[in-house]
Amino acid sequence: MTNYLVLPTPRDIRPARVYVGWDQETFGKRCNRHTYAITSIETGRHKPKKETLQKMAELFRDEDIYFLPGGGFKVEKQLTKNLEGKDCYLKIQNDILQSCSRTNKEVLFLGQDNVIYTPEILKKEKEIYEAGIVCKNLIDENTQYIVGPQEMYKMIDKNTFMLTDVLAIYGTKVTFLVDKEKDNPRNYKIIIINNALMANNMRKYFYSIWNGSNEMLPK
């Protein structure tokens, strides 16, 4: 699926990184490279391996940036994105952190599955809260992981989650759980729909449940 991606040249990496809003440290963490390695690549002192450039191209693709064969890049907003695999929920969290830090500092979570929680995901969820992003969570009574303030959680009937399979609503985006493997429930298939009208409608749906529920978590 990623073979068609044009790989970035070293001179294109910095402007694309700045456009997205990543500093070298943030970009390095996403690439699993030290900050000094990113500096060396961007300044041309180090020639990166093809695998490294492929990883970078995939990271930028997730931010709607595509590199051009003759140099430079284009921004091509995608209405939908499909994510699959063990790390796809982590990608959702990174997108929430990136999107909500710049604009709308609110994310609404409808339904939480204890299966998805790994130490890495819990750490990222704390980062979201610490970034000042308001998170409201509609959960069922079996949810074990409460990361943020208790007033940001309300309990609802578990069957409500089955009606939508919505994972998160933030900015102009809505994420839906499409499928998960029975033998490996952490291997999710998620779709992100970037549509302001749909996001606003789902936001209204969320708040109709939130405002109608009196089931706050016990103090």
Secondary structure, DSSP 8 states (H G I E B T S, - for coil): --TT-----HHHHHHHHHHHT--HHHHHHHHT--HHHHHHHHTTSS---HHHHHHHHHHHHTTTEEE-TTS-EEE---SEEEEEETTHHHHHHHHHHHHHHHS--EEEEE---GGG--HHHHHHHHHHHHTT-EEEEEE-TT-----S-GGGEEE--THHHHHH-EEEEETTEEEEEEEE-SS-TT-EEEEEEE-HHHHHHHHHHHHHHHTT---B---
